[in-house]
Amino acid sequence: MTTPNEDGWVDVSRNYDYPGKVEKEHLDDSCFVCEGLTFLSNLEVFGEKEFRKRGVKYFLIIREDMKEFCEVKKNGSLTLSTELLDDWAEHAKLNPKRLAIRGFIYKDIGHQVVHVLTDDVLDLIPIMMKRQKKEPESYAEKLANLEKKWRVEDPNMTRSIRVEEFKKIMNEFDVDKTQIVIAADIQSYLSTLRTLYNGTGPITTYNRDGNLVMTAHQALFHIFQLTVYGYNWHELKKIPCNQKRFDEYFKFFGEVTKKYWDMEQGLLVTLSLVEKNIKTLKNHKIFVKKWARKVRLNPYENSKYYDEISVKYLENDCENLGIVCIKNSLRMEDVPVFGARANILYGYTEIFYPDDMVEQKMMLVDGLLTIMDFRCRQNHRKLLQSLIYQRAGKEVELEEEASEESENSSDSDDDSSIVSSDEDSVEEEEEELAGTATQQSDNDISSRNSKAAQDKNSSTTSEATESTESLEDTNSGRCSQSDQLSMNVVLPINFNLAAAVAKNQTFKISITCCGAARLIPYTAPPPKPKVIAHPVLFSDRCNQCYENIGKLKTAEEKLKNEEKKAKLYEKQAKKTEELEKEIKILQTKRKNADKHRLNAKEELDKAVKQATKNEKKAMEAYGLEEKLKVKNAKLEENKSEIEDLKKTITSQPDLAQKVIALETRLASREVVEKKLRESNKELKIQNDNLKTEVKNQTKSNELDQTQFATKYSRMQNQMAENRSLSDEIATQNSTLFEENKILKANLMSAKATSDVTLDINARLLNEKVQLHQKIKDLERQLEKCNLGLRSGSQ
């Protein structure tokens, strides 16, 4: 059992530990274990397909509580019923112990800010009120007010609140705290590990409908990685016409992502909406016309995030990409891969955004921190914030930052390995130090070095007096960590402050892994000489340069036009080949259709003949039945006459001869009756046989009719396909005809055209005329086939 916190809540949303080194095996866990409790979700149990079929709402289950209500197999697996997984309210009825509500990481900038989805809260309140046997009238009004307050009209948005606000609301409803566990979200945990391991991808969580959602800064960082990172923006900005194209794309990027900058605190966006916005940005003409080229894929994707690469390799990489290189002030030989990735991504923010857009850069920095090691995020954020504010000419307000950190969160141990930055541009070099921000130009380096040295020495004296308590730790080979806002300066043992001040020596502040600062003697590098191989400015160019440039441009335009013409001819040749193939296919289909029609007609004739034969046999059987009826009537008349004769015989005994004659007649009639009866029996048997034959023939006729109907429907479908194909061919011919018109106009406008192009056009025209004729013939044949089918069906 987990023990509650000081406030009485069982909150384990921050009590889990990340693995020291994230490996692939950590990225695919289906459950989450924290303080002896195993948390599962119904989506993971069902699977996404079954989850969406059922239309279930997402919620968490505590595995240890389910053992009392489910069957436990020998291997430890549970057999859960669907009633426990379909509905949270039904699950609460069957499980009287406790319910789990998930708290996901909304932001992690060194300290974690945990949020809860408002949909989960609105579903949890009535469940808890029913479990505590409270009447709906006592809480209905409060619940309705919360629904109005948290209502979101956009289906792509989901609202969330902080855990502290959730606890206050549940205290207002007087909810039993012991029956609720605030658990860590599985998807949020796994996505943080994936982004750290891969260096890409946003941190997501599931909403109640099972859709992936993310925060605004995660959405912006994801869009930035896929539509800004890795392109040759530094090359585009050098040419004026490309600079205009870049400005257009920058404006379009701002319009598409504006909703994310203006989002309220706590709102989450669906992944599907973010992917749609990425598609719209990728369809911009700067990508379609390939003005912006991808020069770099995912940085260091083949290496693990905790591996190390050489600083020289990183510097060369940054120089090739034209971005800022944030170097380690200790001049270490190796840098961790996650630090190198963050360096390159931050460099692209500096290229893409102007210096005065501080808020946008900081929002991207909050998303960028997710690819860095958990213990380094807070100091990295402070460093990047100081760099951004220095470039914008503003001062960092540390007091406000400290107050926000004290309000939002819990204690955390942070490390920092990235300290100072060197930005290499085309004409200037900037060096930014952690203690002071000094921008040095090529003309007055020596004068500013002396001023910077005096400022640094004065700052070192004040910091040295404050760090006397940490000298014992430095002598033993360690450095101590102070408060988040103060900085401990570690001085070497042989450091002489008076001699350093007398020599007017400059120092560089380097921050160690645990946050302490160290003074290192620093000498500014000499200015780089400007070597001009050719006049760069337009005013320095001579007339011969302009003439050469003009000739080059005309030659390039001619080459481009010729390449375009060649491509058009190739496309037309390919289209003609495709049309010929389609015509052949249509011809084979037509032959098959004719064969099917002939077979269908033959089967129809056979069916009609069989139907006529069956009708004749039925008429014959009907005539035989009528004859039998007539003969039976005659027999009854003969019987009546015999009875009359018997009566006359009894009344007239003297007519013996007549009686004998009558007896002979009767004997003969009896013989006739026997023969008629035998004939009647034979006729009945024949009638029965005929009836069975008629039934069999009707069944066979029905089968033939159904087969004919299916074949006829197939023929109609084939005819419809033929029509659609003929329509497509007609549209393609019309497009080809229009393209030929355009090509003719271009060829007439050109002064010198080659004989080869004329021959090709003549061939194309002949082939198109032949194609038009073939298509017309096909259309006529298709109409004839349709008429034949209609007449056959009638």
C-alpha positions in Angstrom: 0.0 0.0 0.0 1.1 3.5 -0.8 1.1 6.0 2.0 -0.6 9.4 1.4 1.4 12.6 1.3 1.2 15.4 3.9 -1.9 16.9 2.2 -3.7 13.5 2.5 -3.6 12.6 -1.2 -2.0 9.5 -2.7 0.0 11.3 -5.4 2.6 9.2 -7.3 2.6 11.3 -10.4 6.2 12.5 -9.6 7.5 9.6 -7.6 8.9 7.5 -10.4 12.5 7.4 -11.5 13.8 7.6 -15.1 16.4 5.0 -16.0 20.0 6.2 -15.8 20.6 5.5 -19.5 17.5 5.1 -21.7 17.8 2.0 -24.0 15.4 0.6 -26.7 14.0 -1.9 -24.3 12.6 1.0 -22.1 10.6 2.5 -25.0 7.9 -0.3 -25.5 6.6 -1.0 -22.0 2.9 -1.8 -21.9 2.5 -1.0 -18.2 3.9 1.4 -15.6 5.1 0.4 -12.1 5.4 3.0 -9.4 5.8 2.3 -5.6 4.5 -1.2 -5.9 1.5 -0.4 -8.0 1.1 -1.5 -11.7 -1.0 0.9 -13.8 -2.6 -0.3 -17.1 -4.9 1.4 -19.5 -7.9 -0.1 -21.3 -6.5 1.1 -24.6 -3.4 -1.0 -24.2 -5.5 -4.0 -23.1 -7.9 -3.8 -26.0 -5.6 -2.5 -28.7 -6.3 0.6 -30.8 -8.6 -1.2 -33.4 -10.8 -2.8 -30.8 -10.8 0.4 -28.6 -12.2 2.4 -31.5 -14.7 -0.2 -32.5 -16.2 -0.2 -29.0 -16.2 3.6 -28.7 -14.7 3.3 -25.2 -13.4 6.2 -23.1 -9.7 6.0 -21.9 -9.0 5.4 -18.2 -6.4 3.7 -16.0 -6.6 0.4 -14.0 -4.6 -0.6 -11.0 -3.6 -4.2 -11.6 -3.1 -5.2 -7.9 -6.8 -4.2 -7.1 -8.1 -6.4 -10.0 -6.7 -9.7 -8.6 -9.7 -10.0 -6.2 -12.3 -9.6 -9.1 -10.5 -11.5 -11.9 -9.0 -14.9 -12.5 -5.3 -15.1 -12.1 -3.5 -17.7 -14.2 -0.4 -19.7 -13.2 1.9 -17.3 -15.1 0.5 -14.3 -13.3 -1.6 -12.9 -16.1 -5.2 -11.7 -15.5 -8.3 -12.5 -17.4 -10.3 -9.2 -17.3 -13.9 -9.0 -18.3 -15.1 -6.4 -20.8 -17.4 -4.8 -18.1 -14.2 -3.7 -16.2 -12.8 -2.1 -19.3 -15.7 -0.6 -21.3 -16.9 2.1 -18.9 -15.3 3.9 -16.0 -18.5 4.0 -14.0 -19.1 0.3 -14.3 -15.5 -0.3 -13.3 -16.0 1.8 -10.2 -19.1 -0.3 -9.3 -17.2 -3.5 -9.6 -14.0 -2.2 -7.9 -14.8 -0.7 -4.6 -11.2 -0.1 -3.5 -9.8 3.0 -5.3 -9.7 4.7 -8.7 -6.7 6.0 -10.6 -6.6 9.4 -12.4 -3.6 10.2 -14.5 -1.4 13.2 -14.1 0.8 13.9 -17.2 3.9 16.2 -17.5 2.7 19.5 -19.0 6.1 21.1 -18.9 9.6 20.0 -17.7 12.1 22.9 -17.5 14.1 21.4 -14.7 11.1 21.0 -12.4 8.0 19.1 -13.6 4.6 20.8 -13.9 1.9 18.1 -13.7 -1.6 18.5 -15.2 -4.9 16.5 -15.1 -7.4 16.4 -18.0 -10.7 18.2 -17.2 -12.7 15.5 -18.9 -11.3 13.0 -16.4 -12.2 15.3 -13.6 -15.8 15.8 -14.8 -16.3 12.0 -15.1 -14.7 11.3 -11.7 -16.8 13.7 -9.6 -20.2 12.0 -10.2 -18.6 8.5 -9.8 -17.2 9.5 -6.4 -20.4 11.2 -5.3 -22.4 8.0 -6.0 -19.8 5.9 -4.1 -20.2 8.3 -1.2 -24.0 8.0 -1.5 -24.6 11.7 -2.0 -27.7 13.0 -3.8 -27.2 14.6 -7.3 -29.0 17.8 -6.2 -26.2 18.6 -3.7 -23.5 18.8 -6.4 -25.3 19.2 -9.8 -25.0 23.0 -9.8 -21.2 23.0 -9.0 -20.6 20.4 -11.7 -22.6 22.3 -14.3 -20.5 25.5 -13.5 -17.3 23.5 -14.0 -18.6 22.1 -17.3 -19.4 25.7 -18.5 -16.0 26.9 -17.4 -14.0 24.1 -19.0 -16.1 23.8 -22.2 -14.0 23.8 -25.4 -15.9 24.2 -28.7 -13.0 23.1 -31.0 -13.0 19.3 -31.2 -9.2 19.4 -31.8 -8.6 21.0 -28.4 -8.6 19.4 -24.9 -8.4 21.3 -21.6 -6.3 20.4 -18.6 -5.6 21.9 -15.1 -2.8 21.7 -12.7 -2.8 19.0 -10.0 -3.0 21.6 -7.2 -6.2 23.0 -8.7 -7.6 19.5 -9.1 -7.0 18.8 -5.4 -8.7 22.1 -4.4 -11.8 21.3 -6.5 -12.0 17.8 -5.1 -11.8 19.2 -1.6 -14.7 21.6 -2.4 -16.8 18.5 -3.3 -15.7 16.8 -0.1 -14.4 13.7 -1.9 -12.8 10.8 0.0 -9.1 11.2 -0.8 -8.2 7.6 0.2 -10.2 6.2 -2.8 -8.2 8.2 -5.5 -4.7 7.6 -6.7 -3.1 10.3 -8.9 -0.9 8.1 -11.1 1.7 9.0 -13.7 0.5 8.8 -17.3 2.0 5.9 -19.3 2.0 7.5 -22.7 3.5 10.7 -21.4 6.3 8.8 -19.7 7.1 6.6 -22.7 7.0 9.6 -25.2 9.5 11.5 -23.0 11.9 8.5 -23.2 11.4 8.3 -27.0 12.1 11.9 -27.6 15.2 11.8 -25.4 16.5 8.6 -27.1 15.7 9.6 -30.7 16.2 13.3 -30.5 12.9 13.9 -32.3 9.1 13.7 -31.8 6.7 15.4 -29.4 5.7 14.3 -25.9 2.0 13.2 -26.2 -0.7 11.8 -24.1 -4.2 10.3 -24.8 -7.4 12.2 -24.3 -10.6 10.5 -23.3 -11.5 9.5 -26.9 -8.1 7.8 -27.4 -6.6 10.5 -29.6 -3.0 11.7 -29.1 -2.7 15.3 -27.8 0.2 17.6 -26.9 1.0 21.0 -25.4 1.4 24.2 -27.5 5.2 24.3 -27.1 5.5 20.6 -28.0 3.4 21.2 -31.2 5.5 24.2 -32.2 8.8 22.3 -31.6 7.5 19.3 -33.6 6.5 21.7 -36.5 9.8 23.5 -36.3 11.8 20.2 -36.5 9.9 19.1 -39.6 9.6 22.4 -41.5 12.5 24.6 -40.4 15.3 22.4 -39.2 17.9 21.2 -41.7 17.2 23.6 -44.6 19.7 26.0 -46.2 18.2 29.3 -44.8 21.7 30.8 -44.3 22.3 30.4 -48.1 18.9 31.9 -49.0 19.5 35.0 -46.9 22.6 35.9 -48.8 20.7 36.6 -52.1 18.1 39.4 -52.2 15.5 37.5 -54.3 15.8 34.5 -52.0 15.6 36.7 -49.0 12.1 37.8 -50.2 11.1 34.2 -50.6 12.3 33.5 -47.1 10.3 36.5 -45.8 7.2 35.2 -47.5 7.6 31.7 -45.9 8.3 33.3 -42.5 5.1 35.2 -42.7 3.2 32.1 -43.8 4.8 30.1 -41.0 3.6 32.7 -38.5 0.0 32.7 -39.8 -0.2 28.9 -39.6 1.3 28.7 -36.1 -0.4 31.8 -34.7 -3.0 29.7 -32.9 -0.4 27.9 -30.9 1.2 31.2 -29.7 -2.3 32.4 -28.6 -3.4 29.2 -26.9 -4.6 29.4 -23.3 -2.6 27.9 -20.6 -3.7 24.3 -20.1 -5.0 23.6 -23.6 -3.8 20.6 -25.6 -3.9 20.1 -29.4 -4.5 16.8 -31.3 -1.6 15.3 -33.2 -3.8 15.1 -36.3 -4.2 18.9 -36.4 -0.5 19.4 -36.0 0.2 17.0 -38.9 -2.3 18.9 -41.1 -0.5 22.1 -40.4 2.8 20.4 -41.3 1.4 19.4 -44.6 0.2 22.9 -45.4 3.6 24.3 -44.6 5.3 21.6 -46.7 3.0 22.6 -49.7 4.4 26.1 -49.7 6.2 27.1 -52.9 9.5 27.5 -51.2 9.5 23.7 -50.8 7.6 22.8 -53.9 9.9 24.7 -56.2 12.9 23.4 -54.1 14.3 26.9 -53.3 14.8 25.6 -49.8 16.9 22.4 -49.8 17.3 19.9 -47.0 21.0 19.9 -46.1 20.8 18.0 -42.8 18.6 15.2 -41.5 18.1 14.3 -37.8 21.4 15.3 -36.1 23.5 12.3 -35.1 20.6 9.8 -35.6 23.0 6.8 -35.7 24.5 7.5 -32.2 22.9 7.2 -28.8 22.0 10.3 -26.9 24.5 9.6 -24.1 27.4 9.0 -26.4 30.1 11.7 -26.9 31.4 13.4 -30.0 34.4 15.6 -30.5 34.0 19.4 -30.1 36.0 19.9 -33.3 33.5 17.8 -35.3 30.6 19.9 -33.8 32.3 23.2 -34.6 32.9 22.1 -38.2 29.3 20.9 -38.5 28.0 24.3 -37.2 30.3 26.2 -39.6 29.0 24.2 -42.5 25.4 24.8 -41.5 26.0 28.5 -40.8 24.6 28.4 -37.2 25.7 29.4 -33.7 28.1 27.0 -31.9 27.7 26.9 -28.1 31.0 25.6 -26.9 32.1 24.3 -23.5 34.1 26.9 -21.6 36.4 24.2 -20.1 37.6 23.4 -23.7 36.8 19.8 -23.3 37.5 17.5 -26.2 34.1 15.7 -26.2 30.5 16.8 -25.9 27.4 14.5 -25.2 25.2 13.9 -28.2 22.1 15.4 -26.6 24.0 18.6 -26.1 25.2 18.7 -29.7 21.6 18.1 -30.9 20.4 21.0 -28.7 23.2 23.2 -30.0 22.2 22.6 -33.7 18.5 23.1 -33.1 19.1 26.3 -31.1 21.3 27.6 -33.9 18.4 27.2 -36.3 16.1 29.2 -34.0 18.6 32.0 -34.2 18.8 31.8 -38.0 15.0 31.6 -38.5 13.7 34.1 -35.9 14.8 37.8 -35.5 16.5 38.8 -32.3 13.5 40.7 -31.0 11.1 37.7 -31.0 12.1 36.6 -27.5 8.8 34.9 -26.5 8.7 32.7 -29.6 12.3 31.6 -29.0 11.7 30.8 -25.4 8.6 28.7 -26.3 10.7 26.7 -28.7 13.4 26.4 -26.0 10.8 24.8 -23.7 10.1 22.2 -26.4 13.9 21.8 -27.1 14.6 20.8 -23.5 12.8 17.5 -24.0 15.7 16.1 -26.1 18.2 16.9 -23.3 19.1 14.9 -20.2 16.7 15.4 -17.3 19.3 16.7 -14.9 20.6 19.4 -17.2 17.4 21.1 -18.3 17.1 23.9 -15.7 20.6 25.3 -16.2 20.4 24.9 -20.0 17.2 26.9 -20.0 18.8 29.7 -18.0 21.8 29.7 -20.3 19.7 29.8 -23.5 17.5 32.4 -22.0 20.5 34.6 -21.2 21.7 34.2 -24.8 18.4 35.1 -26.3 17.9 38.2 -24.0 21.5 39.4 -24.7 20.9 39.2 -28.5 17.7 41.1 -28.0 19.4 43.7 -25.8 17.2 42.9 -22.8 18.0 41.9 -19.2 16.9 38.6 -17.8 14.5 39.0 -14.9 15.8 36.4 -12.5 13.5 37.3 -9.6 10.4 36.6 -11.7 11.9 33.3 -12.9 12.7 32.3 -9.3 9.2 33.0 -8.1 7.7 31.0 -10.9 10.0 28.1 -10.1 9.1 28.2 -6.4 5.3 28.3 -7.2 5.3 25.5 -9.9 7.2 22.9 -8.4 9.4 20.5 -6.4 13.2 20.2 -5.8 15.4 19.0 -8.6 19.1 18.3 -9.2 20.3 19.9 -12.4 23.6 19.7 -14.3 25.0 22.0 -17.0 27.6 21.3 -19.5 26.9 24.0 -22.1 28.2 27.5 -21.0 29.5 29.9 -23.5 28.7 30.4 -27.1 30.7 31.4 -30.2 28.7 32.7 -33.2 30.5 32.6 -36.5 28.9 34.8 -39.2 30.3 36.0 -42.6 31.8 39.2 -41.4 32.0 39.2 -37.6 32.7 36.9 -34.6 31.0 37.1 -31.3 32.0 35.6 -27.9 29.5 35.6 -25.1 30.6 34.9 -21.5 28.4 33.6 -18.7 29.5 36.4 -16.3 29.2 39.4 -18.7 27.9 39.9 -22.2 30.6 41.7 -24.2 30.3 42.0 -28.0 33.7 42.7 -29.6 34.2 44.2 -33.0 37.2 43.9 -35.2 38.3 47.6 -34.8 38.4 48.1 -31.0 39.3 44.8 -29.5 42.1 45.9 -27.3 40.2 48.8 -25.7 37.2 46.7 -24.8 39.4 43.9 -23.5 40.8 46.1 -20.8 37.3 47.3 -19.8 36.0 43.8 -19.7 39.0 42.7 -17.6 38.4 45.4 -15.0 34.7 44.4 -14.8 35.5 40.8 -14.5 38.2 41.3 -11.8 35.8 43.4 -9.8 33.2 40.7 -10.1 35.7 38.1 -9.1 36.6 40.0 -5.9 33.0 40.1 -4.9 32.4 36.5 -5.7 35.6 35.4 -4.0 34.5 36.9 -0.7 31.2 35.1 -1.0 32.8 31.7 -1.7 35.2 31.2 1.2 33.1 28.4 2.6 33.5 26.3 -0.6 37.3 26.4 -0.6 37.6 23.3 1.6 35.6 21.3 -0.9 37.7 22.5 -3.9 41.0 21.6 -2.1 39.6 18.0 -1.8 38.8 17.8 -5.5 35.1 18.7 -5.3 32.9 21.7 -5.8 29.8 22.5 -3.8 26.4 23.6 -5.2 24.7 26.7 -3.8 21.2 28.2 -4.4 19.6 28.3 -7.8 20.2 32.0 -8.3 23.7 32.4 -6.6 26.9 31.2 -8.1 30.0 29.8 -6.3 33.3 30.8 -7.7 36.1 28.1 -7.3 39.6 29.6 -7.3 42.8 27.7 -7.7 45.0 27.2 -4.7 47.9 29.4 -6.0 45.5 32.2 -7.1 46.8 35.7 -6.2 44.0 38.2 -6.6 46.2 41.3 -6.0 48.7 40.2 -8.7 46.0 39.5 -11.1 44.4 42.9 -10.6 47.8 44.6 -10.9 48.6 42.8 -14.2 45.1 43.8 -15.4 44.6 40.2 -16.4 41.3 39.0 -17.9 39.5 35.9 -16.7 36.8 33.6 -18.1 34.1 32.1 -15.9 33.4 28.4 -16.6 30.5 26.5 -15.0 31.2 23.0 -13.8 28.8 20.0 -13.9 27.2 20.8 -10.5 26.7 24.6 -11.0 29.8 26.1 -9.5 31.9 28.6 -11.4 35.7 28.6 -12.0 38.0 31.4 -13.1 40.3 30.6 -16.1 42.8 33.1 -17.5 41.6 34.3 -20.8 43.4 36.1 -23.7 41.2 37.4 -26.5 42.2 36.0 -30.0 43.6 38.5 -32.5 41.1 39.9 -35.0 40.8 37.9 -38.2 42.1 39.8 -41.3 39.5 40.5 -43.9 40.7 39.0 -47.2 38.7 40.2 -50.3 39.4 37.9 -53.2 37.0 39.8 -55.5 35.0 43.0 -55.0 31.9 41.9 -53.2 29.8 45.1 -53.2 27.9 46.1 -56.4 29.6 49.5 -56.4 33.1 47.9 -56.6 32.4 45.8 -59.7 33.6 46.9 -63.2 31.8 46.9 -66.5 33.4 43.6 -67.6 31.9 42.0 -64.4 28.4 43.1 -65.3 28.8 41.9 -68.9 30.0 38.5 -67.7 27.2 38.3 -65.2 24.7 39.1 -67.9 26.1 36.5 -70.3 26.1 33.9 -67.6 22.5 34.7 -66.8 21.4 34.5 -70.4 23.3 31.2 -70.9 21.7 29.8 -67.7 18.3 30.8 -68.9 18.8 29.2 -72.3 20.0 26.0 -70.6 17.0 25.9 -68.4 14.6 26.5 -71.3 16.2 23.7 -73.3 16.0 21.4 -70.3 12.4 22.2 -69.9 11.7 21.5 -73.5 13.5 18.2 -73.4 11.5 17.2 -70.3 8.2 18.2 -72.0 9.1 16.0 -75.0 10.0 13.1 -72.8 6.7 13.5 -70.9 4.7 13.6 -74.2 6.5 10.5 -75.5 5.7 8.7 -72.2 2.1 9.8 -72.4 1.7 8.5 -76.0 3.2 5.2 -74.9 0.8 5.0 -72.0 -2.1 5.8 -74.3 -1.1 3.1 -76.8 -1.0 0.6 -73.9 -4.4 1.7 -72.7 -5.8 1.4 -76.3 -4.4 -2.2 -76.5 -6.0 -3.0 -73.2 -9.3 -1.5 -74.4 -9.2 -3.6 -77.5 -8.6 -6.8 -75.6 -11.4 -5.9 -73.2 -13.7 -5.2 -76.2 -12.9 -8.7 -77.7 -13.6 -10.3 -74.4 -16.9 -8.3 -74.1 -18.0 -9.6 -77.6 -17.2 -13.1 -76.6 -19.2 -12.7 -73.4 -22.1 -11.3 -75.4 -22.2 -14.2 -77.8 -22.1 -16.7 -74.9 -24.9 -14.8 -73.2 -27.1 -14.8 -76.3 -26.6 -18.6 -76.8 -27.5 -19.2 -73.2 -30.6 -17.0 -73.6 -31.7 -19.0 -76.6 -31.2 -22.3 -74.8 -33.2 -21.0 -71.8 -36.1 -19.8 -74.1 -36.3 -23.2 -75.9 -36.3 -25.0 -72.6 -39.1 -22.7 -71.3 -41.2 -23.4 -74.5 -40.8 -27.2 -74.1 -41.8 -27.0 -70.5 -44.9 -25.0 -71.3 -45.9 -27.6 -74.0 -45.5 -30.5 -71.6 -47.5 -28.6 -69.0 -50.3 -28.0 -71.5 -50.4 -31.7 -72.4 -50.6 -32.8 -68.8 -53.4 -30.3 -68.3 -55.3 -31.8 -71.3 -54.9 -35.4 -69.9 -56.3 -34.3 -66.6 -59.4 -32.8 -68.3 -59.9 -36.1 -70.3 -59.8 -38.1 -67.0 -62.4 -35.8 -65.5 -64.7 -36.4 -68.5 -64.3 -40.2 -68.3 -65.0 -40.2 -64.6 -68.2 -38.3 -65.3 -69.3 -40.8 -67.9 -68.7 -43.7 -65.5 -70.9 -42.1 -62.9 -73.7 -41.7 -65.5 -73.3 -45.4 -66.5 -73.6 -46.4 -62.8 -76.8 -44.4 -62.5 -78.3 -46.1 -65.6 -77.4 -49.6 -64.2 -79.2 -48.8 -61.0 -82.3 -47.7 -63.0 -82.2 -50.9 -65.0 -82.0 -53.0 -61.8 -85.1 -51.2 -60.5 -86.9 -52.0 -63.8 -85.9 -55.6 -63.6 -87.2 -56.0 -60.1 -90.5 -54.4 -61.2 -90.8 -56.4 -64.4 -89.7 -60.1 -63.8 -90.9 -61.3 -67.2 -88.2 -59.4 -69.1 -85.5 -62.1 -68.7 -83.9 -61.6 -72.0 -83.4 -57.9 -71.4 -81.8 -58.7 -68.1 -79.3 -61.1 -69.7 -78.5 -58.6 -72.3 -78.0 -56.0 -69.6 -75.8 -58.3 -67.6 -73.6 -58.9 -70.7 -73.4 -55.1 -71.1 -72.5 -54.7 -67.5 -69.8 -57.3 -67.8 -68.4 -55.6 -70.8 -68.6 -52.2 -69.1 -66.8 -53.5 -66.1 -64.0 -54.7 -68.3 -63.9 -51.3 -69.9 -63.9 -49.6 -66.4 -60.9 -51.8 -65.4 -59.0 -50.8 -68.5 -59.9 -47.1 -67.8 -58.8 -47.4 -64.2 -55.5 -48.9 -65.3 -55.1 -46.1 -67.9 -56.0 -43.5 -65.2 -53.3 -44.9 -62.9 -50.7 -44.7 -65.7 -51.9 -41.1 -66.5 -51.5 -40.1 -62.9 -48.0 -41.5 -62.7 -47.2 -39.6 -66.0 -48.7 -36.4 -64.5 -46.6 -36.8 -61.4 -43.5 -37.3 -63.4 -44.3 -34.3 -65.6 -44.8 -32.2 -62.5 -41.4 -33.2 -61.1 -39.9 -32.5 -64.4 -41.6 -29.1 -64.6 -40.3 -28.2 -61.1 -36.8 -29.2 -62.0 -36.9 -27.3 -65.2 -38.3 -24.2 -63.5 -35.4 -24.4 -61.0 -32.9 -24.7 -63.8 -34.5 -21.8 -65.5 -34.3 -19.7 -62.4 -30.6 -20.6 -62.0 -30.0 -19.8 -65.7 -31.8 -16.4 -65.2 -29.7 -15.6 -62.1 -26.5 -16.5 -63.9 -27.6 -14.4 -66.9 -28.4 -11.5 -64.6 -25.0 -11.7 -62.9 -23.3 -11.9 -66.3 -25.4 -9.1 -67.6 -24.5 -6.9 -64.5 -20.8 -7.8 -65.1 -21.1 -6.7 -68.7 -22.7 -3.5 -67.6 -19.9 -2.8 -65.2 -17.3 -3.6 -67.9 -19.1 -1.2 -70.2 -19.1 1.5 -67.5 -15.4 0.9 -67.0 -14.9 1.2 -70.8 -16.8 4.4 -70.8 -14.8 5.8 -67.9 -11.6 4.8 -69.7 -12.8 6.5 -72.9 -13.6 9.6 -70.9 -10.1 9.6 -69.3 -8.6 9.1 -72.7 -10.6 12.0 -74.1 -9.5 14.2 -71.2 -5.9 13.2 -71.7 -6.2 13.9 -75.4 -7.7 17.3 -74.7 -4.8 18.1 -72.3 -2.3 16.9 -74.9 -4.0 19.0 -77.5 -3.7 22.1 -75.3 -0.1 21.3 -74.5 0.6 20.9 -78.2 -1.0 24.3 -78.8 1.3 25.8 -76.2 4.3 24.1 -77.7 3.4 25.3 -81.1 3.1 28.9 -79.9 6.5 28.6 -78.2 8.1 27.0 -81.2 6.6 29.7 -83.5 8.0 32.4 -81.2 11.4 31.0 -81.3 13.6 32.1 -84.1 15.9 29.1 -84.5 14.3 25.7 -84.2 16.0 22.5 -85.0 14.9 19.9 -87.6 14.7 17.3 -84.8 12.0 19.2 -82.9 10.0 19.6 -86.1 10.1 15.9 -86.8 9.2 15.1 -83.3 6.2 17.5 -83.4 5.1 16.0 -86.7 5.2 12.5 -85.3 3.3 13.6 -82.2 0.6 15.2 -84.3 0.3 12.2 -86.5 0.2 9.9 -83.5 -2.4 12.2 -81.9 -4.6 12.2 -85.0 -4.3 8.4 -85.1 -5.2 8.3 -81.4 -8.2 10.6 -81.9 -9.4 8.3 -84.7 -8.9 5.2 -82.6 -10.7 6.8 -79.7 -13.6 7.7 -81.9 -13.8 4.2 -83.3 -13.7 2.8 -79.8 -16.5 5.1 -78.7 -18.6 4.0 -81.7 -17.9 0.4 -80.9 -18.8 1.0 -77.3 -22.1 2.6 -78.3 -22.9 -0.4 -80.6 -22.1 -2.7 -77.7 -24.4 -0.8 -75.4 -27.2 -0.9 -77.9 -26.7 -4.6 -78.4 -26.7 -5.2 -74.7 -29.9 -3.1 -74.2 -31.7 -5.0 -77.1 -30.5 -8.3 -75.6 -31.7 -7.4 -72.1 -35.1 -6.3 -73.5 
